[in-house]
């Protein structure tokens, strides 16, 4: 029996892939170096979005994502995948710079999945960010009605990431 680990798969690349899939941008993005952010940053011009990943704990890079969002009028999402390596949730810091008003920025969000969509959700209740082919959209009503539903959606997102990262056995 051999064990195969998919080439190029890491918690960071897998988490970014989950967002790219939700954005409907699986083949329409560029790699960009962005001063002050982890490299490479994934730029999705059709969605006015920039996605980066790090294993560093918060608040590292938090101030930079807000500055980049304001300067370039992009939605900047920083995925914190340190816990994902151990099967935990994927943390998210977000700065929405494509809004027609000032940049909206929050830290400590978590990646959430339900049956057909992805969201960035806060610790409890409050404004959320939907992830769809329309881009990153600020939403007032969360995709869950209870904290138990929230926890199930966070676990679905963590399991989706871990399922891709699990080595396959070949007999």
C-alpha positions in Angstrom: 0.0 0.0 0.0 1.3 3.5 -0.9 0.3 6.8 0.4 -0.1 9.7 -2.0 -0.4 13.3 -0.9 -1.7 15.6 -3.7 1.1 17.8 -5.0 0.9 21.5 -4.2 -1.8 21.0 -1.5 -1.3 22.9 1.7 -3.7 24.4 4.2 -3.1 27.8 2.6 -3.6 26.7 -1.0 -6.6 24.6 -0.1 -8.3 27.5 1.8 -7.6 29.9 -1.1 -9.0 27.3 -3.5 -12.3 27.1 -1.5 -12.7 30.9 -1.8 -11.8 30.9 -5.5 -14.4 28.2 -6.1 -17.1 30.2 -4.2 -16.1 33.3 -6.2 -16.5 31.4 -9.4 -12.9 32.4 -10.3 -11.1 29.1 -10.4 -9.2 30.1 -13.6 -9.3 33.9 -13.7 -6.8 35.2 -11.2 -3.2 36.5 -11.0 -0.4 36.2 -8.5 0.8 39.5 -7.2 3.5 40.5 -4.7 2.0 43.1 -2.4 4.3 45.0 -0.1 3.5 44.2 3.6 1.4 41.1 2.9 2.4 37.4 2.6 3.3 36.3 -0.9 1.9 35.4 -3.2 -1.3 37.3 -3.1 -4.1 36.1 -5.4 -5.7 38.9 -7.3 -9.1 38.3 -8.9 -9.7 41.4 -11.0 -13.3 40.5 -12.0 -14.3 40.4 -8.3 -12.1 43.4 -7.1 -10.6 40.9 -4.7 -7.2 40.1 -3.2 -6.8 36.9 -1.2 -3.7 36.1 0.9 -3.0 33.3 3.4 -0.6 33.1 6.4 0.0 30.8 9.3 0.8 33.8 11.5 -1.5 34.6 14.3 -3.6 37.8 14.6 -2.9 40.7 14.6 0.0 40.3 12.2 -0.8 41.8 8.8 -4.2 43.2 10.0 -3.3 46.8 9.6 -1.8 46.2 6.1 -4.9 44.6 4.7 -6.9 47.7 5.5 -4.3 50.0 4.0 -4.1 47.9 0.8 -7.9 47.8 0.5 -8.1 51.6 0.9 -5.2 52.3 -1.5 -6.3 49.9 -4.3 -10.1 49.8 -3.8 -10.0 46.0 -3.4 -11.6 43.6 -1.1 -8.7 42.0 0.8 -9.2 38.7 2.6 -6.4 37.3 4.8 -6.9 33.6 5.6 -5.2 32.5 8.9 -4.6 28.8 8.4 -2.5 28.0 11.5 -5.4 26.1 13.1 -6.4 24.5 9.8 -3.2 22.4 10.0 -4.6 20.7 13.1 -8.2 20.3 11.7 -9.4 23.6 13.3 -11.3 26.5 11.7 -9.9 28.8 9.1 -9.6 32.3 10.6 -10.2 35.3 8.4 -9.4 39.0 8.6 -11.3 41.0 5.9 -11.2 44.6 4.6 -13.8 45.5 2.0 -12.3 48.3 -0.1 -14.6 48.0 -3.2 -17.6 49.5 -1.3 -18.7 53.0 -2.4 -18.0 54.2 1.1 -15.0 53.9 3.5 -13.3 50.6 4.0 -15.1 48.2 6.2 -12.6 46.0 8.1 -13.0 43.3 10.8 -10.7 40.7 12.3 -11.4 37.3 13.9 -14.0 36.0 11.3 -14.2 32.4 10.4 -14.8 30.6 7.1 -18.3 29.1 7.0 -19.9 26.7 4.5 -23.5 25.7 4.1 -25.1 23.6 1.4 -24.3 25.8 -1.5 -22.3 28.9 -0.4 -19.4 30.2 1.6 -19.4 33.0 4.1 -17.0 34.9 6.4 -18.7 35.0 9.8 -18.0 36.8 13.1 -17.6 35.1 16.5 -21.3 35.4 17.3 -23.9 37.4 15.5 -23.4 40.6 13.4 -22.5 41.6 9.9 -21.2 38.8 7.8 -19.6 38.6 4.3 -21.0 36.4 1.7 -18.7 34.9 -0.9 -20.2 34.4 -4.4 -19.6 35.1 -8.1 -20.7 38.7 -7.2 -17.6 38.9 -5.0 -17.4 39.6 -1.3 -20.6 41.2 -0.1 -21.4 42.7 3.3 -24.6 41.2 4.6 -26.6 42.2 7.7 -28.4 38.9 8.1 -26.2 35.9 8.9 -26.6 32.6 7.1 -27.4 30.8 10.3 -30.3 31.1 12.8 -28.5 29.8 15.9 -24.9 29.4 17.2 -25.3 25.6 16.8 -25.9 26.2 13.0 -22.9 28.5 12.9 -20.7 25.9 14.5 -21.9 23.2 12.0 -21.0 25.5 9.1 -17.6 26.3 10.4 -16.9 22.6 10.9 -18.1 21.9 7.3 -15.5 24.4 6.0 -12.8 22.9 8.1 -13.7 19.4 7.0 -13.8 20.5 3.3 -10.2 21.8 3.7 -9.0 18.7 5.6 -10.7 16.2 3.1 -8.5 17.7 0.3 -5.4 17.5 2.5 -5.8 13.9 3.6 -3.4 11.5 2.0 -4.9 9.0 -0.3 -4.1 5.3 0.0 -3.4 3.3 -3.2 -3.5 -0.4 -3.0 
